[in-house]
Amino acid sequence: MYKPLDTEQHLLAEFALGKRAATEKIYNHHFKILSGWILKNGGSASDAADIFQESMVILYEKAQNEDFRLSCKLGTYLFAISKNLWYKKIEKQSKQPFSLPSNAGADEGFDREYEDDINVHAEREMHYEQLNVALEQLGEPCRSLLNAFYQQDKSMMEISDEFGYTNPDNAKTQKYKCLARLRKIFYGVQAK
């Protein structure tokens, strides 16, 4: 017989595999509670949806790690992440220093434990934004070439044909030059 965390660990494994049924089950069981809390704490329905979606992204990223195991109920984990994201959003909007209330997490006991997960997610999001800025500055044909290789998973032969290179080796050389330019731009963006 499954214990609740065993069942939730199975649900989490299905979620990590991108199973729609698992995503829907998590949403159906937890969104209303999290949404209600955000509405009671000054947020809108749109805020609740955004915070919950970002919490689900963090959960998905964590679930991708085979070593990740729930040490609490799934709802508690999502609630802790959502609360911290909400507090951070309030802080950002007020542009004033903000710290979690001293009783934050007293009812759940896990809020502060997952702040590192949120910080890692926020840092990763910042790097993605910086990468997008760097890609915009990179220009064509490098942007399209890197997109074809990394996002569309095209082979060097396909890229060679599509971009008019004489052979796949020339396409590969151009890809490396584009990556070098992207790195230079990216690290310049990060320094700002």
SULBELVEN-V367385 format. One record per residue. N is the residue number from 0. RES is the residue in one small letter. NEAR is the number of other C-alpha atoms within 12 Angstrom. Layout:
BEGIN
N|RES|NEAR ; N|RES|NEAR
END
This chain:
BEGIN
0|m|6 ; 1|y|10 ; 2|k|10 ; 3|p|16 ; 4|l|21 ; 5|d|18 ; 6|t|18 ; 7|e|27 ; 8|q|26 ; 9|h|22 ; 10|l|32 ; 11|l|38 ; 12|a|29 ; 13|e|22 ; 14|f|28 ; 15|a|26 ; 16|l|19 ; 17|g|20 ; 18|k|17 ; 19|r|15 ; 20|a|17 ; 21|a|24 ; 22|t|25 ; 23|e|18 ; 24|k|19 ; 25|i|34 ; 26|y|26 ; 27|n|16 ; 28|h|21 ; 29|h|29 ; 30|f|30 ; 31|k|19 ; 32|i|23 ; 33|l|39 ; 34|s|32 ; 35|g|23 ; 36|w|25 ; 37|i|30 ; 38|l|21 ; 39|k|16 ; 40|n|18 ; 41|g|17 ; 42|g|25 ; 43|s|18 ; 44|a|20 ; 45|s|15 ; 46|d|27 ; 47|a|31 ; 48|a|26 ; 49|d|22 ; 50|i|35 ; 51|f|37 ; 52|q|25 ; 53|e|28 ; 54|s|39 ; 55|m|37 ; 56|v|28 ; 57|i|34 ; 58|l|39 ; 59|y|30 ; 60|e|24 ; 61|k|28 ; 62|a|27 ; 63|q|19 ; 64|n|16 ; 65|e|15 ; 66|d|11 ; 67|f|18 ; 68|r|23 ; 69|l|28 ; 70|s|19 ; 71|c|23 ; 72|k|26 ; 73|l|35 ; 74|g|34 ; 75|t|30 ; 76|y|38 ; 77|l|42 ; 78|f|43 ; 79|a|40 ; 80|i|41 ; 81|s|45 ; 82|k|43 ; 83|n|37 ; 84|l|38 ; 85|w|40 ; 86|y|31 ; 87|k|24 ; 88|k|28 ; 89|i|23 ; 90|e|16 ; 91|k|14 ; 92|q|13 ; 93|s|11 ; 94|k|10 ; 95|q|12 ; 96|p|13 ; 97|f|17 ; 98|s|17 ; 99|l|22 ; 100|p|13 ; 101|s|11 ; 102|n|13 ; 103|a|22 ; 104|g|23 ; 105|a|14 ; 106|d|13 ; 107|e|22 ; 108|g|18 ; 109|f|29 ; 110|d|32 ; 111|r|29 ; 112|e|21 ; 113|y|31 ; 114|e|29 ; 115|d|19 ; 116|d|31 ; 117|i|35 ; 118|n|19 ; 119|v|19 ; 120|h|25 ; 121|a|23 ; 122|e|16 ; 123|r|17 ; 124|e|17 ; 125|m|17 ; 126|h|19 ; 127|y|17 ; 128|e|17 ; 129|q|24 ; 130|l|25 ; 131|n|21 ; 132|v|22 ; 133|a|27 ; 134|l|29 ; 135|e|20 ; 136|q|22 ; 137|l|27 ; 138|g|19 ; 139|e|16 ; 140|p|24 ; 141|c|30 ; 142|r|27 ; 143|s|24 ; 144|l|37 ; 145|l|32 ; 146|n|24 ; 147|a|24 ; 148|f|27 ; 149|y|17 ; 150|q|12 ; 151|q|14 ; 152|d|14 ; 153|k|22 ; 154|s|23 ; 155|m|29 ; 156|m|21 ; 157|e|22 ; 158|i|32 ; 159|s|24 ; 160|d|19 ; 161|e|20 ; 162|f|26 ; 163|g|17 ; 164|y|21 ; 165|t|18 ; 166|n|19 ; 167|p|21 ; 168|d|18 ; 169|n|19 ; 170|a|30 ; 171|k|26 ; 172|t|20 ; 173|q|28 ; 174|k|30 ; 175|y|19 ; 176|k|20 ; 177|c|29 ; 178|l|27 ; 179|a|18 ; 180|r|23 ; 181|l|29 ; 182|r|21 ; 183|k|19 ; 184|i|24 ; 185|f|27 ; 186|y|18 ; 187|g|16 ; 188|v|23 ; 189|q|19 ; 190|a|10 ; 191|k|8
END
